[in-house]
Amino acid sequence: MSSVQGARVVVTGAGGGIGAALARRFAAEGDTVVVNDLDADKAAAVAEEIGGIALPGDASLIVEAAREALGGTVDVYCANAGVGSPGDGLAGDDVWSDAWDVNVMAHVRAGRALLPEWLERGSGRFVSTVSAAGLLTMIGAAPYSATKHAALAYAEWLSLTYRHRGLQVHAICPQGVRTDMLTASGTAGEQVLVPTAIEPEAVVDALFHAMANHRFLVLPHPEVARYAQARAHDTDRWLRGMNRVQRAWEEAAE
């Protein structure tokens, strides 16, 4: 992919799942990849596999270290680290705070650190792993759904504000992906997501296709576009339909 060949890339949450697949693909395209993960052993294993640079730690705090490891600059930043954070309307502040910090503020902090350099030179690429929950919702997971909506809103704001100054932004919004997060999603994930779950590599293929065509929204599950259109066209009808899914999930859980 000529648009990223030879780029200096950071992928957060790259110890497994979508993040590891992103790191492998960028490395295969000839890029130098910083592999970030809270789990140092997983980050080291993926970095060794692809000839990248392991940088374990909190995704919110690694931009300067990544820039130094890459020789002074970052071309592509993949804000991929996230937490599933299940919980209903009674979820505690600690659950909401954790989801907000990882799913939203880690993206904001990265943008704040990277934007001055990108805007000065007139180029940069920000890839946000959101979720179809950011366009729609996820039953049984209020903190996850709300923070993924916020992550999408932040990515949209970056794109509409800075695209004329060379910033390219992509928001990846898959449904179920066969990762540890899907396994941990419990009965909600089993009922709603598992039947149409795809491999992480399919998500990465969709991203690279979107990059080649300069598209903001990355939909590895094309049907998500129809769901989003239905939600916007008749919100009450969509909410009634989702409530039926909610009731079916409750019955299955019982």
FENKA-V486666 format. One line per field, one symbol per residue. phi: phi as a letter, one per 20 degrees, with the letter a starting at -180 (. if undefined). A space follows every 50 residues. Layout:
BEGIN
phi = ???
END
This chain:
BEGIN
phi = .ffcgmfdcdcemefalfffffgfffffeneeceddafeffffffffffd mecfbfpfgfcdffffgffenobceccdedgacflfqefdgfffffffff feecfffffffffeggffffenarcdddeeqfffedacfmbfffffffff fffffffgffecffdnedccdeceefcfcfffgefmfffffedggdfcfg ffffgfffffffdldfedcfdgfffffffffffbfffffffffffgffff ffff
END
